[in-house]
């Protein structure tokens, strides 16, 4: 697959292809609130559990990237093979699915794409649905994970990166959170921003439930960063930063995600 995003029409036409695997990577947008999540899924979908399978559960900060071994074992358990074509979506349009896409890319699996518009767009077209399930019944896959460290920025390098003109840090949180007008949603987490970072709320790269067109995305990033800068995305806990990583990749920019994001940075630093 040469594209990082595919239409619902494409998936509907290829849903029965033997090597196409579809994953629902939905998590709630609001901590603890599952009321808005759908009870249905695209026919043949398997659940990709970001919180419990594809993060380090006992890590001090949420959504911490797993080890290559953990990723490989859990993705093999979902039946992913070296020749699989993976399509990922979520209930919210383009939200947590982007984190799953980024994880695949970060562990060396490139034949992966986001479903543009996610479940809302699929439903709007009237394509086939079934009751949601977390049961995964595929035969164990043979895919191997190879960690791509360039996709990830860690806390220890943030101070250097923030002072390096070869990098541009961009924050996907809402402008009110970025500007410390509203409190962070996690209890006890201070408000603030990473030094030299700029604000780009993740919804600014979306057109409704879908990703904006490539030319529009290129204009957005051109207004924030120099053409040769490596973009580093941050947010609250690495979820919406991955939406910006998807958009930047489509726009042709080299980029990374700061895995700990503001939850880590705001905890480990003093205002």
N, C-alpha and C positions, 0 to 999 in steps of 0.2 A: 504494500500500500504506500503510495507516494504522498498522500495527503494526510494532514493531521486532524482533519475534520471531514465528516461525510454527512450527506443529507439523509433525511428519513426515507426519501424515495429510493436512494441507493440501498439502504439497509433492507427495506421491504423487498427489493428485487433480489437480494443476496441472502436473505434470512435462512434459507434452506441449504445454503452451500455448506458442504461438510466441514470445511476448515474455518468457517466464520463462527466466532464465539462472542456472545453478547453479555456484558456485565452491567448490573445495576450497582452503582457506587454511591447511592444516596445516603447522606447524613442530614440531620435537621439543621436549618439555618440558625435556629434559636436554641440555646442550651436547654436541653431537657424537653423541648416542645416537639412532639411528633404528630400533632393534630393535623398538620397540613400535608402529611405524607400520603401517597396514594396506596390503595389496597390492591392495585393491579400492576402488572409488569408486561413488557414486551414478550411475546410468545417465545419460549425457549431460553429465557434469560437465567443467568446464575447471579447470585448475590456476591458482591465483592466487599467484604467487611473491612472498611478502612480503619475503624476504631479498634477492633479486636484482633484482626489478623494481619493488617498491613501497617501497623504502628507498634512501637514498643509500649505495651500496656502499662508497665510499671515505671516508665520514664517520668522524670519530674515535670515535664512539660507536655501538653497534649499533642497528638499526631506526630510524635517523633519518628523520623524515618527508620524503618526496620533494617536489620542487617541483610546482606545479600543472601545468607542462608535462610533466614526467615521468609524473605520475599520469595525465593526460589521454591521452598517447600510448599508454601501456601498457593502459589500460582500453578505449580504442578498439580496440586490437589484439585484445582479447578479445570484441569484438563488441557492446559496450554502447552502446545508443542512448538518446536522451532518454526514450523511452517504455518502456524495459526495466523488468522487475521482477527484482531481483537477490536471490538467496538464497545465503547463505554458511554453510559448515559447516567443521568440522575433525574429525580422527580422535579427538580427545581429549574430545569432548562439547561444552563451551563453553570455549575457550581462545584460540588464535591467531586463530580466525575473528572474534572480537570486535575485534581490531586492524584487520582488513580492513573490517569494518562501520564502525568509527570513521573510517577513511580515507575511505570513500565519503561519510560525513556531513560530514567536514571539508572535502571538496572539492565540496560543494554538491549531491550526489546523494542524495536522500532516500528514493527508492523501493527501499529495501534492508532486508533483515531477516536475522537469525540463525536458523538451523535449531535449534530447541530440542532439546537432547540430541545433536545432531550425528550423526556416523556410527554410534556405538554404539546410539542410539535407532532409527535407520533399520534397522540390522541386526536389532535385537530384534523389529521388526515384520515382518521377512521381506520387505521391499520390494526392488525390482530393483537389482542390482549388476553391475558390469563390472570388468575388470582396470584398475588405475590407470594413467593415462598423463599425460604433461605436454604432449601435442600439443594445440594450440589451432587450430581450423580455421574459426572463425566469420568471416564477412565483416566488414571494418572498420566499427566503429560511428561514430556522429556526436555522442556525448555531449561536453559541454564541462565543464571543471573551473573552479570558482569557489572560491577559498580562503576559508574561514570562520575568521578569526583568533581568534574568541572560543572556539573549540574547543581551542585550543592554548595552553599556558603554556611559556615559554622561561626559561632559566636566569637571565637578567638581571633578571627580575621576581620571582624567588622570595623574595628578602630582603624586599621590600615586601609581598608577599602574605602571608608568614608572620606579619607584624605587623598585618595588616588584619583586623578582625573581620567584614568582609563576606565573607571567604573561609575555607574550611576545607580543609586539606590532609589527605588520607587515603591511607595506604600499603597497597598490595595484597600486599606480600611476606608470607611466613609470620611468625608472631609471634616465632619464634626468631631469624629474621634481623632483624626490626625491633628486638628487644631485645638484639641483638648477642651472642646465646648461641652461634650457629653462624656460621661464616665465610661470606662471600659466595661464590657459585659461580664467579665470574670471578677468575682468578688475579691477584693483586696489588691487587684492589679492597678498600679498607678497609671495615670495618663501620661502621654509624652510621645516623642518621635525620635528616631535615630538621627544623629547629626548629619547634615547635608542631604537628607532624603527629601524627595518630592512626593506630592500626593497625586494618585490616580485611582480613584475609587473603582473597584473592579467592574461595576455596572456601566462605566463609561466606555468599555470595549464591547458592550452588548447592544444589540438592537432587539429589544423585547427579550425573548428567550434564546435568540440566536446570536452568534458572533458577528460583529460588523465585518464588512467586506475588507479585503486585504489593503486596498488603497486608503480606506478610512483609517485603518489601524496604523499604517505607515505614517500618516499625517499626525496622528495622536502621539506616537513615539518620537517623531521628528521634532515636535514642539517641546518635548521634555528632555531629550538627550541628543548628544552628538552622534553622528552616524557610526563612528568607530568605537563608541563606548560599549562596554559589556554591562548589560542591565542586570541588576540584582533586585529581586522582588521580595517584599516582606508584607505581612498583614498582621492578624491577631495570632494565628497558630499554624500558618502554612497552607490553608485551604484556598482562600481567594487569591493569595500570591500566585498559586498555580494557574488560576484563570488568566492572570496577566502573562504568565510564562507561555501559556498556549497562544494568546494573542500575539505576543512578541515573536514567537517561533513562526507563526503564520506570516507575520510582517517581515520576517527575514533578519531578526536581531538575535545575536548571541546573548544568552541569558542564563541566570541561575536563580534558585530560590533559597532565601535564608530560612533554613528549616525551623529554627526555634521561634522566629518572628518576634513580634512585640511582647508576647507572653514571656519569652525567655529574656529578651533584652531589658524589658521594663523591670523584671524581677532581679536581674543580676547587676543592674547599674543604679546609681543614685541620681535623682533629679538635680 
